Amino acid sequence: MANGSAKISWVAFLVALLLASPALALDPQRAITQYKHMRWTVEDGAPAAIEDIVQTPDGYLWLGTPLGLYRFDGVNFEPVRPPRPKTYKLNDRVVRLMVTRSGALWVGYEEGGLAVLEKGRIRLVFDPRIFRSVVYSIAEGQDGAIWATTSNPKAKVVRFSNGAWQILDPLIDMPDGAHWVFVGRDGAVWVAGSGRVARMRPGEPRFTTIESGFIEEVALAEDRRGAIWAADARGVRIVEGPGAGRVVYPLPTVSRQTRIFFDRDDSLWGARHPDGVFRIRLTPSSSSAMPDIDRFSAGEGLSSEMAYRAFEDREGDIWVGTVRGLDRFRPAAIAPEKVVPISSPYGYGLFSDAQGAVYVYDTETLYKAKPGQPLKPLIRRLGPFTTMCDAPNGGIWLAFDSKVFRVDGDRVTRIPDPPYPNVEVTACALDARGDLWGAGFMGGLVKWDGRTWTHSMPEALGRAVTALLADSRGRIVADGGRNAVLIDGATVKLIKTPPRLQRGGTMPMANGPLGVISGSDFGLTRFRETGSQFISRDRFSFIGLSHGLAQTATETWLLGAAGLVRMRNADLERAFEDPKADLPARIYDLKDGLPGPASYKYRADLAIGGDGRVWMATTAGIASLDPARLPINAVAPPVAIKSVLVDGKRAADGPLVDLPKGARSVQIDYVGLSLAAPERVRFRYRLEGVDDDWVEAGGRRQAFYANLKPGKYVFRVRAANADGVWNEEGASVTLDLPPTLFQSRLFQLLCAVLSLALLVVAFQWRMGRLTERLQAGLRERIAERERIARELHDTLLQGVQGLILTFQSAARQVPADLPARNQLERALDRAEAVVVEARDRVRSLRVSVGGDLMTTLRAVADSMRSDGGAEVVTTAVGRPIALHPLVADEVERIVVEALFNAHRHARASHIDVIVTFESKRLLINIRDNGVGIDPAVLEVGGRDGHFGLAGMRERARKIRASLTVRSSAGAGTDVELITPGAVAYAHRRIGWPKGLFGPRGGGGKESAQ
């Protein structure tokens, strides 16, 4: 978290630098060895024997090799093969490359002519008169014509214009061959070969020899002033322009070939075979004294001393092709100091004095760099030392173990050793009185007042003193790991600190706007009069193992395990005060030119000079960083889609990729072409239609998607270089994924219809099962009632009938004039009536109503009609459907009760009985225009002692019907009975919905279901 926020928080700072200064090339004031050097050899996958290097506008670096043409994106080398011609031979070896102003790449082969790469396509260019030979060089004229030189003795200089090649040998005097063609900014065409250099200006009829006497191959280049330079085996010289005939730079060794160019700072670079690469920093006047020639070869780390070509890319980096691979030199924030050896058995130390001069020591030499000046040896055979600090009157103190020296200029004076045991001076400081204080480690604190040593060991420090420093008031802050003390003259004040186990060993201290702070193994400690504050590396990992600290007016610098860390004082102040505050930081590491890690010794590894340069000591030597001259890359990286892989197979390149039906996985490879630091290029991408926002991919160069739905998607990717400059336009590719048969809309619609049909069938099947269960239950109830009726008829009624016959026989034997005879006959009449009523009840148990509901209801209505009574009208709506006998019986009884109540209690003059036959339900309404029912009676469900309404509801529940009574005083009554069709109707079958498959049956009549 800390590192990520650290880099993001410095974006504003970097933007300010970008606005303040242009993008820089290699700093010409630095030696080649001070640039950040990187190499790719054959072992790293680079092609061997790189003979030429160019860069196309899309950012790719192109390499010509004996194995063919290669493309390099900063990470991967990719071979690019042209189509094989059928009528002539095309050799693989690429000898020369050239990029036109339009961005087309021309490729010259050892045999077979040329190839042109433009807009992603490759075409071959061949003329049998010319190109059965080596293409030595290629150039583009001001008019767009292509010039070339070849090994063909009959076509040494040729020109391609208007689609045809012209042989120009008659226009030039080159008997032994022409090796180099070059077009100047003024349009003049220069050709070198046969030991001479010739020129033809626009409008001139032929070439004119300008200079001769060259040996081996000759290469040409033009400087910023327009002077033409030529290089051969012996050196470089100006052949036309300011300094022509006078400026000659001989090279110490003879090279078979030398190829040169001028970088954007007008420094002359050359690649020699076999002397590596060189650079000549030209002075403003070419006639001035010869500058030093800076060289870099295999001994300094070049991939091979046999260098073929040097080239400057769009970001200002220098590339060198050699026989063993590819080398890159780029500007780095940190530059190693070449004066100090990169190896020192006793390590290094740094100190900045009160005048801003920086002192550096190694095992045996003391160096000094005044503000704005380079580092120079001051005193040799003096070291090694463990600490340095200011001395009165402008000198410095140096100490090693118990030995203490004073240095004034180049004069060294040793003072007496401290006369105390176990004293090893690991740190020193000058207090307000000018006395020298030393941290004697296990020997305690020692002080030199100019005449004598004194010794003390405050109990609060524990067993050792590891670091000390003077604060801004000249008071001494000493730290012993257990606690720290503040010494002000004779006053010693305790400063409580976290225990040593929490802080770790204390490293050198730094004083500045934040007060006295020190690094340690596990974080940073800030010492104050009232106590101390501690920031653990658990919060910010980059502050751990800090071995060097320095403060300026606005910033704090730290050298530790993470590298060189740059923090704003205001941010560090907040981090000390607030445990939840963030700590933005910019970290410079090995990729920024840091020669090696910190030394991990208890000594000062960091110092800031009076000119603002930050000096650091590492295990691989001394280096410096100038905040005022930081190289900023303002060039946004071009972004390209390299390939699209569908289910592991590469799709055709292009802005639109048609994915095969049913594609499951898509892999998109992309690249951001910042060749200065490709490992620090950052990406963000988005697949429109899938990703709601940009995906921060970091340095990952691939995007993966799986199980995409059919449709058209646009993949967009953006990239930023190491300095946070984003290419907001980026690159994009459209993916078109057609649906499979099973993903098509028609198939989905059919599936939806089928699913709906299955749901309907399942519903109908379920309803049929429920109906069957209901019907079975009703049948069981009917059978039970018929059994009861048979039992009553065969037992009770037959028995009663037998008793009646017996009593009738006995009654006839009683004289008619006796009163008992009359009583017996009346009892027998009553018994006959009971038997008749019992038979009616038994008949009703047998459910003899049947299915004709309307006939039954009309008969019931007629039986209740009387003179002066209510008129009853029975109406059927819909086609009548036969009812289940039990349902019909219960319905009849409910209707009878409703009619009885309307006749007896409502005093109605008109009653409507409306029976509605619907497929899903049976609806019966009994409406009258009577006096209505009191709402209070409806609310409680009936009057006390009356069970008509309660009985009607009980009968409705038995057949799973709903009974609703709506009434109000004086408004009549509406009794509504709704019975599910599945229960009510005698014969119900499963039917298909009309809307799905059309009506079943014929004639448009509603069928019973």
ABEGO torsion letter per residue (X at the ends): XAAAAAAAAAAAAAAAAAAABBBBBBBAABBAAABBBBBBBAAAGBBBGBABBBBBAAGBBBBBBAAEBBBBAGABBBBBBBBBBAABBBBABBABBBBBAAGBBBBBBABGEBBBBBGGBBBBBBBAAAAABBBABBBBBAAGBBBBBBABAABABBBBBGGBBBBAAAABBBAAEBABBBBBAAGBBBBBEGGBBBBBBBGBABBBBABBGBBEBBBBBBBAAGBBBBBBAAEBBBABEBGBGABBBBBABBBABBBBBBBAAGBBBBBBOAAEBBBBBBBABAABBBBBBBBBBAAAGBABABBABBBBBAAGBBBBBBAAEBBBBBBBABBBBAABBABBAAEBBBBBBAAGBBBBBBAABBBBBBBGBBBBBABBGAOBBABBBBBBGGBBBBBBEABBBBBBEABBBBBBBBABBGBBBABBBBBAAGBBBBBAEAAEBBBBAGABBBBBBBAAAEABBABBBBBAAGBBBBBAGABBBBBBEABBBBBBBBBAAAAEBBBBBBBEAAEBBBBBAAEBBBBBAAEBBBBBAAABAAABGBABBBBBAABBBBBBAAEBBBBBAAAAAAAAABAABBBBBBBBBAAAGBABBBAGBBBBABBBBAAGBBBBBBAAEBBBBBAAABBBBABBBBBBBABBBBGGBBBBBEABBBBBBGBABBBBBBBBBBAABAAABBBBBBBBGABABBBBAEABABBBBBGBBBEBBBBBBBBBBAAGBBBAAEBBBBBBBBBBAAABAAAAAAAAAAAAAAAAAAAAAAAAAAAAAAAAAAAAAAAAAAAAAAAAAAAAAAAAAAAAAAAAAAAAABBAABAAAAAAAAAAAAAAAAAAAAAAAAAAAAGAAEABAAAAAAAAAAAABBBGBBBBBBBBBEBBBBBBAAAAAAAAAAAAAAAAAAAAAAGBABBBBBBBBBAABBBBBBBBABAEBBAAAAAAGEBBGBAAAAAAAAAAAAAGBBBBBBBBBGAEBBBBBBBBAAAABABBBBBBBAAAAEBBEBGGBBBBX
